[in-house]
Amino acid sequence: MSRAAARVGVGTRFRYDGESVEVVEMAATTAGNEVVLKDGHGRLLRLSLKELLFSDRAAVSPDGPGPSADDEGEIASVVLGQLDTEEKQKVLERAGHVREVLTGYRSGSGELAADDEPRASYDTAVPMEARKAAKAAELGVTTRTIERWVAGFLQHGEAGLAPRRTRSERSQTSVDDRWVETAVEVMVEHTDQSRPSRTVVIERTRARVVARFGEGAVPQPSRATAFRLLEELERRHPLFRLSTKRNRDIAGRPEGQYGKLRPTRPGEYLLMDSTRLDVFAFDPLTLKWVQAELSVGMDWYTRCITGIRLTPVSTKAVDVSAVLFQSFRPRPAGRDWPRHAVWPEHGIPRTVLVDVEGATGPGLASPPLVPETLVVDHGKVYVSEHLTSVCRRMGISIQPARLRTGRDKGPVERYFRTLREGLLQVLPGYKGPDIHSRGESPEDDAFFFLDELEAMIREWTAAVYHCRPHSSLVDPGLPGLRMSPAKMFEHGMARAGYIEAPRDRDLAFEFLQTKWRTVQHYGVEIGRRRYSGPGLPEPGIRSPYDSPVKNGWPFQVDPDDITRIYFRNPTTREWHTLTWEHAPSSEMPLSEDALKFARQLAASKYRFPDDRLAVADLLQRWNLGLGTTIAERRMALRLSREQAAIELPEIEVETVVSLPSVRKALGQDEETAEPREPDVVTETGDDDEADLEDLAEETDFYADALEDV
């Protein structure tokens, strides 16, 4: 049997730095074993034996045949791994027969001999040829077969007795390689196009082969062979079997070895993304069904959701900044949340919290984290000047993901899917992930307002998502342990040993939008709203800023609460709050979108509306539309249908032609005039009075609804 080992001693030859050398002396020194090498020119070289055996510069030159890494045959585990149970049993039986021929015992050892072993025909005193002939007669095969078994067993062991398998020849081996390459080229061209049929691909391939190589230069496969070939090529470039969107995603995979960022502690990477939710919601302002868009921030190491914001239709840069700010200052937890869903005020898990009383307080909805790097896509809101300036100010790096590569933010994309499957699909108004999954009229079941839907998502994330083990959250030291995001945060705390907190609470103002305005004698005007308050500079003072507006000053504006703006004195560096002149009439936070809608309503009802009247009308509308009881929701839905059927009228100005005397003079009789549309009268039912009575009982609704604002 050939050996894989080579004897190292005097006379052993090596290849060292490309030259053939021979060991002429070996010596043991205080530094270790050393050898003296002699090359073909008679030069001597002394080096350590360790260098000779383990360095990449040296390789032994064996003096006889033996196994090598570049042998044609496969290794034993590969050969035996391709056999099924019946074939493996047959190989074991053959190995027993071969060992009996060689040693007289089927086990190969006399210590494990059976009762009737060794049999007389296979005793070691019998010549080998006679033993082979006896075994051939016993099994009913030829002596040549037994000799082949013995030779294979002596060279490769049991693997040498396995049936020889030839590599399966693919169907395209009989097809010209030029035709195959052209077919792949045609399939790749359809990556960004609509899915073609196999017949179209075959016909285009044939036409291109003829045009490129000439008529008859490349043999054309038959139709059946071409179909089998496309089935094989489908594995290399999917085109027919999967959806076109999935095919584009596969085609966009990066070439070469995959790599990804590997977080090592909480807060190292914060993933941010936005998505349209697969459920309709109800806008309390316009009383219409709207598409809800969710923006979240996720800590990559722990998979904890650090910020959530739900907006109608589209997300703005200030919404993304608000999600980022929630990582610094999390929202408070709900009053009726379970204990395991509430984070202590410190942001540290209870298992490592020293202050026990701090854990019994109201708590937070998510852990506070100061991110080091923000991983975002190339959406306008994520590459906006507002967000980049905030990150630059906070010392946060921005790592943009690759274009149209969702896997770069895989964890947050998986959260969106878990949210859909775990919460959204059981809610009324669920419309499915695509148009083929949509119900007949899911908007008729839209029963939740945007703020209610956001509260549900926050509670589900805290009570279910953060406390459920994830298959991707694993410690390399304990590969069998699956941890939840809350446990992973605890593990990260023990691993990192610290947490970061905002150094200044006033940094929150820098997350808001900046508006440049001049200071007038009445204050500051933004969006036809006038603000004033202490700390505002005098109108005649020259602005020290090189603003886009002449003599302009910077003011921070929150679109979700336009009742106040914020101004920082450039001398004292202190922040001051400026109040809207009509803020006392609202008695609640008012968004910019709400005021815009209120102005539209007031313009349709009054000849000379102002903001005070518009806000008053909007509050009266909310008293009828923004409800929590079943009766109030029915009224809101009915009112929304009426509003959808009646467009807001525009103010019409009577012209000269519309006067009756002019129409008569022009010969336009009243009978030929177009009939006027009758006034739409809202139908009322017997249950409306009961609905109003239920509404009157909920007098303290807004006291509880606006606590989180």
N, C-alpha and C positions, 0 to 999 in steps of 0.2 A: 504494500500500500504506500502510495506517495505521501510524503510529509510536507506540511506547510512551513515547518521550521527549518532554519539553516544554521549550521554550526559556525560560531564566531571564534576564531582562534588564529594562530599563525598559519598563514597560507590562504585565509579567506579573502576573497576579492570584493571590493566595493566600487561604486561610482561616486566620486566626491568632486563637486563643482564641475561635472562633465568629464572628468578624467578617470581612467581606470587605475586604481591603487590596490596594493596588497599589504596585508598585515604581516610585518616581519618580526614584531616584538610586542609583548604585553607585559606591563609592570604595574605593581601596586605601590602607590605613593601616598603621602599624607594628605594630598588633595583629592585622592580617589584613584580609581583604575584608569590607566592611560595606555594608549597604543601608539606604535610607531608605524607609519605607512610609508610605502615606497612606490613611486609612480614609474611610468615606463622609461623616464629619462634618468632614473637612478637617484632622484632627489628624495630626501626623507622629510616626513612631516609628523610632528608629535601633537596629539590632541587627546582630550579625555574620551573615554569609552562612551559616556553619556552623550556627548556631542555626536559621536559616530552613529549611535543607534537611534537617536530621537530627533536629530536635526533634519530639516528639509533639504539640506545641501548634500546629504549622503544617502545612498540606497545600496543594499546588499545585492551582489551578483551571484545567484545560486549556481552551483555546479551540476545540478541535476534537475530532472523534471519534477513538477509539483503544482499544486493549485495556485492560481494567481487571480487577482481581482478582475482582470480583463478577459477571463475565460468566456467562451461562448455560452456555456450552460448556465442555467439559473441556479440560485442557491436553493438548498434543500427546503427551506420554509416556503419558498415560492412554488416549488414543484409540488410539494405535498398539499399546500393550501388550495390548489386547483382541483383536488380530487373530492368526489362525494363520499358518502359513508361506505357504500358498497365497494368502491375502488380502493379506499384506504384499507378495508378489511382484507381485500385480495392482496394488497402489497404486504401487509403484515404476515399473511400466510406464506407468501413467497419468501419473505425474509427468514421465516422459520425453517423452510425447506433448505434454503441456502446455508444457514448456520449448521443444520444437521449434516449437510454434505461436507462442510469445512471442519467441524469439530466433533460431530457425532451426536450433538445435543441440539434440540430445537431452540433452546434458550441461549445457546452459545457458551454455557458454563456447566461444568459437572456439578457444581454446588446446587444448581437448580434443576437437576436431572429428574425426568419423569420416572415412573416405575419400570417401564420397559426400555429405558435408554441406558447405554447406547445399543441400538439394534446391530445385529451381526453384519448387515450389509453396509453399515456406515461407521464401523469401528475404524479408528485412526490407523490401525495396522493394515487395513485394506487399501490398495492403491487408489489415488484420487480419481483416475479414469474409471475404475470399477464403481466407485461411489456415485459418480455422475451418471453412469449408465443405469445403475440401480434406481436412482431418483427419476431418471427419464422414463424408465419402465413403470414406476409407481404412479407417476402423474399422467402418463400417456402422451408425453411430448417427446421431441427429438433431443438427442444429446447436445446438439448445437444450441438449443434453447437454454438448457441448463448451464452450458458454458457462458452464454451471454448473460444470464442472471448472476452467475458468480463473478464475472468480470465487472458488471455494473455495481454489484454490492461491495466489492473490494475497493472500487474507486469512489463511489458516491454514497455508500450506505443504503438505507431504505429508499432514498430518493432515486437511486440508480435502478430500482425495480419498478418504478412508476411507469405507466404507459406514456410513450412519447407523444407529445401534442405539438402540432404545427400551429403557428400563429394563424388565427382566423383571417382569411383573406377578405377584404372588404369588396363590396359590389363594384366600386369604381376602379378596381385594379384592371379590369378588362376595358375600361374607357380611357381614351387618350387624355393625358394630363392637361393638355391645352384646352380641351373641352371642359374639364373640371374647373380649371382656373377661371375660364370665362364665365361659367355658371356662378361661381362665387362672386365674381365681379358684378354680375347683374343683380344678384341678391343683395349685395351691399348697397347698391344704388337705390334700392327701394326702402332703405331704413327710415327715412323721413317722409316717405310717401304712403299712400293708402296701400292696403294689403293686396297684392296681385294674386292671380291663380297660378297654379303650377304649370298649366299649359302656356300661359303668357311668358313665364320665365324660360321655359324650354324653347319656345319659338324665338324669343329674343336672343337666347344663347346661340342657337343654330345660325341665325342671321348674322350675328356678330362674328362668329367663327369663320363663316364663308367670306365675309368682307375683310377680315384681318389676315387670313392665311390662304384664301383662294378656294375655289370650288374643288372638292374632292381631296384637298390636302389633309384634312382631319377627318377620320372616320366618325360618322354621326351615330350615336347609340339609338337603339330602338326606343319606342315610346315607353314600354314597360321598364326597360333598363334606366331610362332617364328619370322616371318617377322614383325608382329605388335609389338612384343616386341623389336626388333632391332630399329624400328622407334621411340619408346619411349626412348630407351637407347641412341639414336642419340643426344638427348638434353643434356644428361650428358657428353657424350664423342663423339664429331663429328668425323665421319670417312668416310661416304659415300656421303654426300650431297655437302660439300665444297671442295675446292682444297686441295691437300695434304700439301701444304705450309701453307695454312690458318689453317688447322687442327693441324699442329705442333705448330703454334703460339698460338693457343687456349690451347693446352695441356701444353705449357710452361708457362702459366700464374701463378703468385705466389699464393700460398694458403694463406687463411686468408684475413685480411683487407688490402686494397690497401693504399699505402702512396706514397708521392712524395715530392721533394724539392719545397719549396714555396718561390720564390724570393720576396724581399720587397723593392728593390731599383735598379736602373740601375747599371750595372757592378758587381753585386753580383755573378752571374753565367754566364759563357760564354760557350755556346754549340758549339762544333766543330765536323764536320763530312764530309765525302767525298762520292761521288756517281758517277756512270757512267751515263752520259747524254744520253737521248734517241734520239740523233741526231748525224749524222756524221759531221765531220769538215775536213778542208783541212790543212795539215801541209805545211807551206811555205818552210820548209827545204828540205824535201824529196819529196814534191809534191805527197803525197799519202793521201788517206782517212784514218783517224785515229779515234779511240774512244776517246772522250773527257771526262775527269774526273774533276769534280767540287769539290772544297773544300771551305767551308764557315765557318764563325764564326758568331754566333747569340747571342745577349744579351737576356737572358731568360725573364727578366722583361718586356722589351719593344718590343721584337721580331724584333729589328732592326738588319740588317745584317751589321756587322762591318768589315768584310773582305771577299774578293772573289779572288779565284785564279783558273784558268783553265789550266790544264796540259794535254799533250797527254799520252795516254795509262795508266800510273800509277803515283801516287803521292808519292813524296819523303818527308823525314823529313824536309828538308829545305823549301819545299813548305808550309807545315803546319806552320812552324815558320814564314814564310812571311805573312800568313793569320793572325796569332796572332799579328805580328808587325803592320798590318794595323789597328788594334784596337787602338794602341798607336798613330800612324801617318796615318790617312786616306789618300786615294788617292785623287787628285784634281778632281773636277767635270768637266764634259764636257763643252765645250764652248757654245753649243746650247741647253743645258738642260733647261727645264722650271724652273721658279723661285722657285716653291714649292718643287722641287726635290733637291735643293742645300742647304747644311747646311752651316751656317756661319763659318768663320775661327775659331771663339771661340769655336765652338761645342755646343753652347747654342741656344735653339730655339729663333726665332725673338721676340716672345711675351715677353720674359724675358731678351732680349738683350738691354743693355743700349746704347752701341755704335752703332748708326744707320749706320754709314759709313762702319762699319765692315761687315754688312749684305749685302752690295752692291758689295762686292768684288767677285773674282772668286769662292770662297767657296770650300766645301769639298763634297765628294761623300757619306760619312757616318759620324755618330757622333763619336768623339774620346772617348773611354772608356778604363779605366785601370781595367781589370777583377781581381776579388778576387779569384774565383774558376773556374777551367777549367773542364768541363764535357765532357769526351771523351770515345770512345769505346776501345776495346783491339787490334786495328790494329797496325801493326808494326811501322808505322810512328808516331802513337800517344803515344806509350810507348817506343819510342826510347830514347837513351841516350841524343841525341841532344835536343829534346823538353823538357825532364824532367830537364836537366841542365839549360835551359833557364828559365823555370818556377821557379826553385829553386832560381835562381839569381834575378828574378823579384819579388819574394815573392808571387807567384801564387800557390795556392793549386790545386792539381789534384784529381778529383773525378771520378774514372772509373765507367762506367755503367756496369750493369750485362751482362754476356755473352749471346749473341744472344737475347737480349731484346731491340728491337728498340723503345719501348714505353718510355724508360728512356730518350730518346732524341726526344720525340714526336714533339715538335715545329719545330725543324730543318728538321725532316722527312716530316712534313706537308709543309714546304717551298719548298722542292724538288718536291712534287706533284703539288703545286700551280705553280711553275716555268714551269713544263712540260705542264700543262693544259692551262696556260695563255700565254706562249711565245713559247716554243719549238715546239709544235705541229703545229704551223702555219708557221714554217720556212722550207725552202727546206732542204732535207736530213733527215727529221724526220723519224725514223724507228720504233716507237711505244714502249710501255713498255715491251713487250715480243715478242717472236718469232712468236706467233700466230697473233700479231697485225702488223707485218712488211709487208711493201709493196713488190712489185716484185723486184725492184732494187733501193732502196732509196739512195745508194751511188752514183748513176748517177746524183742526184740532189744536191750533196754536193757542196755548192756554197760559203761558208764562211770560211775564214781562222780563226785560233784559236784566234788570237788577236781581230778580228772583232766580233767573237761570245762572247768573254769575255766582250767587250765593250757594246754589246747589253744587256747582262745579268746585267751589272752594271747599265745601264740606266733604264732598266725595273724595277729593284729592287728599285732604287731611285725615279722614277717618278710614279710607279704604286703600288708596294708592300708596300712601306713605307707610302703611303698616302691613302690606302684603309682600311676602318674599318674591324677589325677582330672580329669574334664571341668570341674568347677566351680572348680578351683584355677587361677587365671589372673591374670597381672599385666596391668593395663590398658595398660601401655606395651608389652607383648609379647603381643598377643591370641592369637597362634598357638602359644604355648608352654604346654604342659600340665605341671604340676608335681605331684609326690607330696607327701603331708603332711610327710615329712622334709625335702624340698627347700623346701617352703613355710615351714617353721620356720627353715631357714637364711636364706631370703629375708627373713623377718620380723626375724631377728636383725640382719641388715645394715641393715634399714630403721629399726628402733627403736633399735638401738645399745646395748641393755642388757637384762639379765634381772633378775628379782627373786627373792629367796630368803627363807625364813623367818628372822626375826631372832632367834628363840629356839626351841631344840629342845623345851623343855618346854611349848610351846603345843600339842603333840600331845595332852596329857591333856585339854584342853578340848573335844576332839572326842567324848569318851566321855559316857555317860549319868551324870546326877547323882542319887544316892540320898541321902535325908536319914535319918539314924539317930542314936540316942543311944549314948553310950559307956558300956559297963558294965565291971564289974571283970574280966570274961573277954575283953573286946574289943568288937567290933562284929558284929552279926548281920544278915545280908542274905539273904533267901530261905532261912531255916533253915540258913545257913552262918555259921560264926564265923571272924572274921578278927582278927589281932593282929599287932603288930610295933612296932619303934621309931618314935618320932615321934607316937604316938597320945596325945592329951591325957588327963589324969587324969580318972577318972569324976566327981569332984566339981566340976570346973571348969565354970563357966557358959558356955554357948555365946554368942558375940557376934552370931550370926546370928538374924534374925527368920524362922525356918524354919517350915514347915507342921507339923513335929513339935516338941513341947515339948522345949526344950534339945537340938535336933538339930544335927548337924554334917554338912557335905556331903562325900560320897565319890564318886569317879569309878569307874564300873563298866564293864568290857568284857564284853558278853554272850558273846563268842567265847572268852574265857579267864577263867573265874571263879575260877581258882586264886589270883588276887591282885586287890586293889583299890588305889586310890591316894588319898592324902589330902594336902592342902596346909596347912601350919601357918599360921594367920592372922597370927602374929607375925613369923616369919622368912621367910614366903612361899616356903618350900622344900617340894618334893614328897617324900612318903614312900610306900613300898610296904608294904602289909599283906598277909600271906599267909594263905590258908585253912588251917585246922588239918589237913585231910585231903589237902592238896596233895602231900606227899611220897609218898603211896600211889599217886597217879596217874602220876607221872613223865612227864607230857606235858600240854599245854594241854587244857582241858576246857571245852566250851561249856555254857551254861545249858540248852539243849535236850537235850544229851546226858545231863546229870545228871538231868533230869526223866524221861527215858526209862529211865535206869538205876534210878531209884526205883520205877518201875512194874514193871520186871522183878523187882527184889528183893522187892517186896510180893507178887508172885504166887508166890514160891518160899519165902520165910521168914516166920515168924510175927512176929518182932521185927527188921526190917531197919534198918540205919543207913546213912549215906552212905559209910562206909568199905567195907562189904560191897557196896553197890550199885556203887561205882566198880570194885571188884575183879571183880565179875561182868561189868561192861561191858567191861573190858579183855580178859577171857577170851573174851567174845563177839566182840570185834573181831579177836582172833587167828584166829578161824574164818571171819569174814565179810569183813574188809578185806584183800583179797589182790590180787595183780597177775598171777599166772600164770593160764593158761587153766583149770587144774584147780581153783584156788581160786575163780575166778569161777563155775564150774559149781556148786560147793558153795554159794556165796553165793546164786545164783539158786534152787537147790533149797531152801535154807533159807528163802528169802523166800516161796516158794510154800507151804511147810508153815506158815509163820507166818501167811500170809494166810488159810489154811483153818482155823486154830485161833485163836480169840479168847482174849485173856488172861483167865483165870478170875478171878472175883471171890470173895473169901473169904466162904463161906456159914456162917452161924451156925445151929446146930441149934435148932429150936424145940420146944416141948412136944408139938406135934401130930405131929412127925416121929418121936417115940419109938415103938418097936414095941408096948409095952404100951398106950399111949394109942390107937394106931391100932386095936388089937384091941378096946379098950373102945368105941371109936366105931363099930365095925362096918366099918372099912376093912380088908379082907382084903389080904394081900400079893399075891394074884392079881389084884386090881383096881387095885393101885398101878401107876403109870406106869413103864414099863421104863426103866432107867438107860441112858444112852448109854455105849457101850464106850469104854474109854480108847484114844486115838489113838496108834498106834505108828508111828513114822517108819520108812518103808521104806528099806532100805539096799541098796546094790548092790556088785558085786565091785570096782568102780573106786573106792569110797570110801577103801579102804586106800591105794591109790596116790595119791589126792588128799591124804591126810594126810601121806604121805611127801614129796610136793612142797612142802607147806606147811611142814614142818619144816626144809626147806633154806633157806627165806627167813627167816632169823633176824634179819637186819638191815634189815627193811623199814621200820620206824618211824624208824630213824636217818636215812633219806633222805626219808621222806614228810613230815616236819615241819620241814624246814629253812626253809620260807618263812613259817612261822607267826610 
